[in-house]
Amino acid sequence: MTTSNAAADAEKTATAKIHEKLAEKRRALGRGLESLLPGPRRVVAPTPDETRSQVSGLRSQERGTSSSSSLGDEAGVSQTLDALQAVASSRSTDGEAVFVLETDQIDENPYQTRREFDQESLQELASSIQVQGVLQPIVVRPGTEGRYILILGERRLRASRMAGKTTIPVMVKRVSEQQAAEMTLVENLQRQDLNCVEQAEAFANLSKRFNLTQEEIGARAGISREQVSNYMRLLSLPEGVIGALQKGRLSYSHARTLLQLRDHAQIWKYAQRAMAEKMSVAKLEDLVLGVSAPTGLREASKGGGARWVDPNVKAAQRSLEEVLGMKVRIRDWNGRGKIVIEYTMLDDFDRVVRMLKGK
């Protein structure tokens, strides 16, 4: 009985080895064919039968008793784990297939509005990639003549090139030009590192190239139509002011205040003064509103006395203070101005918001 069992076991083992050799030949053939095909390389996952064969082989090894068989077990486990990790790396966390492309096959994103890349943080990322590799694949779309166009992940691509990497993991998306532009914009907005001019240019690009309305752009970007309009108006400022915004010498709020002026020469004059004096937004607002005031009133305010305020505006200010229970300031010149409500605690802020919403 024992002899017949041993013979049966030997036959099973021989059969298993034959199957393994055939499976290996199939995999080798697949890799050989794949190497002849153009396009990105993809890690090939084993079939379910092949995986079961590997697991069965591991279990057979675990039943071995000799020291040499124990060493073989460890090597087999290591190889199987490596194979499984390779299969896992061929898919992203959301199940998308991940390929490997050469970095020089990837062309720049034509819809990338971000112009400034912090070199220090880019170098830190490159150092990390040298050690850990690229942990999150970039996103590309098919181009022409076997090339690919970047959609998402410009920092990772730049850092990989800085790190001397010749390949990078990618996910390939077949999307339209408009979808690619929208994906780029949304990624940059979510990172919140676009300056206001870059953001304005992104909105203007969607409007001009794809004939999208401000409302449609806002819906895609997750912001209001009014915000889109306010950003796009920045592009009407003089070139010098736009340059100062890009360099961070003036803020978005400074720019919004300067837009209240109509003359470009005047806008540039007060922008230069704001930069030279490192002027706060509130002080610039006073200056700009004073410029827009009637001549007699501007002269009166320069004399050092209190600013003249229309009696109707004063009455409205007092009424608002009584209703809200907080200090209110109304600045008005010829029907243009602003209302400032000052609160001293968050409860007051919440109360004002509820009142404005009609709750």
C-alpha positions in Angstrom: 0.0 0.0 0.0 2.8 2.4 0.9 4.7 1.6 -2.3 1.6 2.3 -4.4 1.0 5.6 -2.6 4.6 6.6 -3.2 4.3 5.9 -6.9 1.1 7.9 -7.1 2.8 10.9 -5.4 5.8 10.7 -7.7 3.5 10.6 -10.7 1.6 13.7 -9.4 4.8 15.6 -8.8 6.1 14.8 -12.3 2.8 16.0 -13.8 2.9 19.2 -11.7 6.4 19.9 -13.0 5.4 19.4 -16.6 2.5 21.8 -16.1 4.8 24.4 -14.5 7.2 24.2 -17.4 4.4 24.6 -20.0 3.0 27.6 -18.0 6.5 29.2 -18.0 6.8 28.7 -21.7 3.5 30.4 -22.2 4.5 33.4 -20.1 7.9 33.6 -21.9 6.1 33.6 -25.2 3.7 36.3 -24.1 6.6 38.5 -22.9 8.4 37.9 -26.2 5.4 39.0 -28.3 4.8 42.0 -26.0 8.3 43.2 -26.5 7.6 43.4 -30.3 4.5 45.5 -29.9 4.7 49.4 -29.7 3.5 51.3 -26.7 3.9 51.1 -22.9 5.0 48.0 -21.1 2.5 46.4 -18.8 3.2 43.9 -16.0 1.5 40.6 -17.0 -0.7 38.9 -14.3 -0.7 35.1 -14.1 -3.9 33.3 -15.0 -6.0 31.8 -12.1 -4.8 28.3 -13.0 -1.2 29.4 -12.9 -1.7 31.2 -9.5 -3.3 28.0 -8.1 -0.3 26.0 -9.4 2.1 28.4 -7.6 0.1 28.1 -4.3 -0.1 24.3 -4.7 3.7 24.2 -5.2 4.2 26.3 -2.0 2.0 23.9 0.0 4.0 20.9 -1.3 7.2 22.6 -0.3 5.9 23.4 3.2 5.3 19.6 3.7 9.1 18.9 3.1 11.2 17.8 6.1 14.8 18.1 5.1 17.0 21.1 5.7 17.6 21.5 1.9 13.9 21.5 1.4 13.4 24.2 4.0 15.9 26.4 2.1 13.9 25.7 -1.1 10.7 26.7 0.6 12.1 30.1 1.6 13.3 30.7 -2.0 9.9 29.6 -3.4 8.0 31.9 -1.0 10.2 34.8 -1.9 9.8 34.3 -5.6 6.0 34.0 -5.3 5.7 37.1 -3.2 7.8 39.0 -5.7 5.5 37.8 -8.5 2.3 38.8 -6.5 3.8 42.3 -5.8 4.6 42.7 -9.5 0.9 41.9 -10.3 -0.3 44.3 -7.6 1.9 47.1 -9.0 0.3 46.8 -12.4 -2.9 48.3 -11.0 -3.7 51.6 -9.2 -5.7 51.8 -6.0 -8.9 52.3 -8.0 -8.2 49.3 -10.3 -6.9 51.3 -13.3 -4.2 49.5 -15.3 -0.7 51.0 -14.8 1.9 50.9 -17.5 5.6 51.8 -17.7 6.7 54.5 -20.2 10.0 56.0 -21.0 10.0 59.6 -19.8 11.2 60.9 -23.2 8.0 59.5 -24.8 5.9 62.0 -22.9 5.2 65.5 -24.2 4.3 68.5 -22.0 0.7 69.3 -21.1 -0.5 72.1 -23.4 -3.1 73.1 -20.9 -0.8 73.5 -17.9 -1.3 77.0 -16.6 1.1 76.7 -13.7 4.2 78.6 -14.7 6.2 78.6 -11.4 7.5 75.4 -9.9 9.3 75.7 -6.5 12.8 74.3 -7.3 13.5 73.4 -3.6 10.4 71.2 -3.2 11.0 69.8 -6.7 14.5 68.7 -5.6 13.1 67.2 -2.4 10.6 65.2 -4.5 13.5 64.1 -6.9 15.5 62.8 -3.9 12.5 60.9 -2.6 11.9 59.3 -6.1 15.6 58.2 -6.2 15.0 56.2 -3.1 11.3 55.1 -3.2 10.5 55.5 -6.9 7.2 57.1 -8.1 4.5 55.9 -5.8 1.6 57.4 -7.6 1.4 57.0 -11.4 1.0 60.1 -13.6 -1.9 60.3 -16.1 -1.3 60.6 -19.9 -3.3 60.4 -23.1 -2.3 58.9 -26.4 -0.6 61.4 -28.8 0.6 60.8 -32.3 3.4 58.6 -33.7 3.5 56.5 -30.6 4.0 59.4 -28.2 1.9 60.4 -25.1 0.7 63.8 -23.8 0.8 64.6 -20.1 -2.5 65.3 -18.3 -1.8 65.0 -14.6 1.5 64.8 -12.6 3.9 67.4 -14.0 5.8 67.7 -10.8 6.4 63.9 -10.6 7.5 63.8 -14.2 9.9 66.8 -13.8 11.3 65.3 -10.5 11.7 61.9 -12.1 13.8 63.4 -14.9 15.8 65.4 -12.3 16.4 62.1 -10.5 17.8 60.5 -13.6 14.9 58.1 -14.1 14.3 57.0 -17.7 10.9 55.4 -17.1 7.8 56.3 -15.0 4.5 54.5 -14.1 1.5 55.9 -16.0 -2.2 55.5 -16.4 -3.4 56.0 -20.0 -6.7 57.9 -20.4 -8.5 58.2 -23.7 -10.1 61.7 -23.2 -10.9 64.6 -25.4 -8.9 67.9 -25.5 -11.5 69.6 -23.4 -11.6 66.9 -20.8 -7.8 67.0 -20.6 -7.9 70.7 -20.0 -10.6 70.4 -17.4 -8.8 67.6 -15.6 -5.6 69.8 -15.4 -7.5 72.8 -14.1 -9.3 70.8 -11.4 -6.1 69.1 -10.2 -4.4 72.5 -9.9 -7.4 74.0 -8.1 -7.4 71.1 -5.6 -3.7 71.6 -4.9 -4.5 75.3 -4.3 -1.0 76.4 -5.4 -2.0 78.4 -8.6 -1.5 82.1 -8.3 -4.5 84.2 -9.2 -3.2 85.1 -12.7 -2.6 81.4 -13.5 -6.1 80.6 -12.4 -7.5 83.5 -14.5 -5.6 82.2 -17.6 -7.0 78.7 -17.0 -10.6 80.0 -17.0 -9.9 82.2 -20.0 -8.4 79.2 -21.9 -11.6 77.1 -21.3 -13.8 80.0 -22.4 -11.9 80.9 -25.6 -10.9 77.4 -26.8 -14.0 75.5 -25.9 -16.6 78.3 -25.9 -17.7 77.6 -22.3 -19.7 80.2 -20.4 -18.5 81.4 -17.0 -21.4 79.4 -15.4 -20.2 76.2 -17.1 -16.6 76.8 -16.1 -17.7 77.4 -12.5 -19.7 74.2 -12.5 -16.7 72.2 -13.7 -14.3 73.9 -11.3 -16.7 73.8 -8.3 -16.9 77.5 -7.8 -19.5 80.2 -8.5 -19.9 82.1 -11.7 -19.1 85.3 -9.9 -15.7 84.0 -8.8 -14.9 82.9 -12.4 -15.8 86.4 -13.6 -13.7 88.1 -10.9 -10.6 86.1 -11.8 -11.0 86.6 -15.5 -11.3 90.4 -15.0 -7.7 90.4 -13.7 -6.4 89.8 -17.2 -7.6 93.3 -18.1 -5.1 94.9 -15.7 -1.9 96.5 -17.1 1.0 94.1 -17.8 3.1 95.5 -14.9 0.3 94.7 -12.4 -0.1 91.2 -13.8 3.6 90.6 -13.4 3.5 91.8 -9.8 0.6 89.4 -9.1 2.6 86.5 -10.5 5.6 87.4 -8.4 3.5 87.8 -5.2 4.2 91.5 -4.8 0.5 92.2 -5.0 -2.3 90.0 -3.8 -5.6 89.1 -5.4 -7.4 91.5 -3.1 -5.1 94.4 -4.1 -5.9 93.6 -7.7 -9.6 93.6 -7.1 -9.3 97.0 -5.5 -7.3 98.4 -8.4 -9.9 97.2 -10.8 -12.2 99.9 -9.4 -10.1 102.4 -11.4 -10.7 102.9 -15.1 -7.5 104.4 -16.4 -4.5 102.0 -16.9 -1.9 104.7 -16.1 -3.7 105.4 -12.8 -3.9 101.7 -12.0 -0.2 101.3 -12.5 0.6 104.4 -10.5 -1.3 103.2 -7.4 0.0 99.7 -7.8 3.6 100.9 -7.7 2.8 103.0 -4.6 1.1 100.0 -2.9 4.2 97.9 -3.6 6.7 100.6 -2.5 4.9 101.3 0.7 3.9 97.6 1.3 0.4 98.9 1.6 -2.4 96.9 3.2 -5.5 96.2 1.2 -7.6 98.5 3.5 -5.2 101.4 3.0 -5.3 100.9 -0.8 -9.1 100.8 -0.7 -9.2 104.2 1.1 -6.8 105.5 -1.5 -8.7 104.2 -4.5 -12.1 105.2 -3.2 -10.7 108.7 -2.5 -9.5 109.0 -6.1 -13.0 108.1 -7.3 -14.7 110.7 -5.0 -15.9 114.1 -6.3 -13.2 116.8 -6.4 -14.6 118.9 -3.5 -14.8 115.9 -1.2 -11.2 114.7 -2.0 -9.9 118.2 -1.1 -11.9 118.2 2.2 -10.6 114.8 3.2 -7.0 115.9 2.5 -7.3 118.8 4.9 -7.0 116.4 7.8 -10.6 116.6 9.0 -13.0 113.7 9.2 -14.2 112.2 5.9 -17.5 113.6 4.8 -20.3 111.0 4.8 -23.7 111.4 3.2 -26.5 111.7 5.8 -28.4 108.9 4.2 -25.4 106.6 4.4 -25.0 107.5 8.1 -28.6 106.7 8.8 -28.3 103.3 7.0 -25.1 102.6 9.0 -26.9 103.3 12.3 -29.9 101.1 11.3 -27.6 98.2 10.5 -25.7 98.5 13.8 -29.0 98.4 15.7 -30.3 95.4 13.9 -27.0 93.4 14.0 -25.8 94.6 17.4 -22.3 95.0 15.9 -20.2 97.9 14.5 -20.9 98.6 10.8 -18.9 100.9 8.5 -20.2 101.9 5.1 -17.8 103.5 2.6 -19.6 105.0 -0.4 -18.4 107.3 -3.2 -20.9 108.1 -5.9 -22.9 104.9 -5.4 -19.8 102.6 -5.2 -18.3 101.3 -2.0 -18.5 98.6 0.6 -20.2 97.6 3.9 -17.9 96.3 6.6 -19.4 94.4 9.6 -17.0 93.9 12.5 -17.6 91.0 14.8 -15.7 90.1 18.0 -16.7 86.4 18.4 -17.6 83.5 16.2 -21.2 83.5 17.6 -21.7 86.9 16.2 -20.3 85.8 12.8 -22.6 82.8 12.7 -25.6 85.0 13.6 -24.8 87.4 10.8 -24.5 84.6 8.3 -27.8 83.1 9.4 -29.5 86.5 9.0 -28.0 87.1 5.5 -29.3 83.6 4.5 -32.7 84.5 5.9 -32.7 81.8 8.6 
